[in-house]
Amino acid sequence: RLNKLTSLIGKVGVSVAVLVLVVLMIRYFTGHTEDDAGNREFTGGKTKSEDVMDAVVRIVAAAVTIVVVAIPEGLPLAVTLTLAYSMKRMMGDNAMVRKLSACETMGSATTICTDKTGTLTLNEMRVTELCMGKEHVSVDASKEIATSIVEVLLQGIGLNTTGSPTEKAILSWGVSKLGMTMDELKQEWEIVQVEAFNSEKKRSGVAVRRRGEQVIHMHWKGAAEMILAMCSDYYSQSGTVNVMTDEARSDFGTEDGLTLLGIVGIKDPCRPGVRRAVVSCRSAGVNIKMITGDNMHTARAIALECGIFNPEEDLEHEAVVEGVQFRNYSPEQRAAAIEKIRVMARSSPFDKLLMVQCLKQKGHVVAVTGDGTNDAPALKEADIGLSMGIQGTEVAKESSDIVILDDNFASVVTVLRWGRCVYNNIQKFIQFQLTVNVAALVINFVAAVSSGNVPLTAVQLLWVNLIMDTLGALALATEQPTNDLMRKPPVGRTEPLISRVMWRNLVSQALYQVIILLTLQFKGSSIFGVDKKVRDTIIFNCFVLCQVFNEFNARKLEEKNVFKGIHKNKLFLGIISMTIILQVVMVEFLKRFANTERLDWGQWGACIGLAALSWPIGWLVKCIPVSGKKLFFSRREEAS
């Protein structure tokens, strides 16, 4: 994603390096440079070839170092550090990241398509209603049902089952309320043929016969409207068979002339905290769409309970649609309706895939939850696939980017928070590194053109590159997610990688650093009363300390209080302290290696004071409002 940005900065860096190389070569061979004694370095026919070679090597090294500093090769390292750190922390929040880049992509999510059962609900189903024919029967009043009907009910419950959560609830009811004994049932009856549950037909069937007999009994179980469509008669609780009226049959149509035994109502309570999580997503500008196999009435009730839409939105007929309705839309109709849809009921895995494709075509960054084998295409198609760790199949997990270990929607929201944190931390490092790059390039270029010398040597620039790419990346990568991240709209697919806020901060800090460093370059010797070598050491020291202080500014892209929450990030404070200690060692004890001179207390104080001014400047700059218009490096244009 950073290819375009890295390429552009690299081109600028190479261009500046070539200019510096040309300028320094011209100045050297025309005799406009002087040595430490004030003598001309090059005099045609008199200067030794060894001295010329040393000078050329020094000039080329300075140019190459500018290229090294300019090209932000530390960006991939910073991204990897940020993602790896976040991935480790997310494991503690019940999210196992399988694909590293999914963390950052999740931060851009604009829509989450979620299942209902086990994700929004507890997946602890129990039978709460029973209807036989036109009569409501208490689920506890098994004695009110004719013995012959109870016997047939038990066959349908005990023999036609696969152990799904829905069927577990019915089995539990059959055992506890109807006195079902599985061993006796299997001893008396044998299964002849089984038709497994199909997500398209939403029913399962079993053909059974009593041992020693030839009569086949066919039992079907499934979605109410699907089973009703197959029935022409129904049992009452007294055991009599009644014919469905033409009016009743016209609501569903009939397929197979079966007799309806009963309809059970099953309740699956919403998870505690799921409504708060959904509200948190909606306040963060992320749309939640529930995709379920339940009927429209159940889906609407759960969606209202979870806060997926409000009662006012429920009045819109397009807020809840059935899968077959969505499937039969034309592409234009789907594109027009997709934004309003909050719930898709009676959906199939193909409907889920169709919704994901439609949302992506509309420019959304889509996250999808899934747990079944049939969900694999939708999980792969989505920008972020989220599988369930408990109920999810191995196929679903292999197709996903992140596994939610506790199957809880609240953990999905936690992943969203971490994703936004990752993206935010990457932006912080980009701003921090570009500030260093701009300041280093400008100071060396201007100094080379004007005086023929660069104040920051190759070793010094490489040292800056080290603390910037490694220590700086590590410090900013460990920032924790905050509640403020969930109060902003998602960045989406087309938002700029470098925002106007970042440009404002970057330009102001780089400009300040360039001003003080150029002032030191041209007036530093007279201000401090020191020679050229001490002056260059002051410039180097001041430049490094500016980056240290600016790292605090980079922690908060928009907030004025850059110290907010800093006590919680011990690693950041440790890295800052280590950087300062290493800088003291570099200046005071590695003179020959770093080409520096020792500084006195006054010079150190001046460097610290000038660097510390970046804090009030950062505060003042953040008082300047910026518009929300897009700038460069749109995410859509970045390389994947």
Order of alpha helices (4+ residues) and beta strands (2+ residues): alpha-alpha-alpha-beta-alpha-beta-beta-beta-alpha-alpha-alpha-beta-beta-beta-alpha-beta-beta-alpha-beta-beta-alpha-beta-alpha-alpha-beta-alpha-alpha-beta-alpha-beta-alpha-beta-alpha-beta-alpha-alpha-alpha-alpha-alpha-alpha-alpha-alpha-alpha
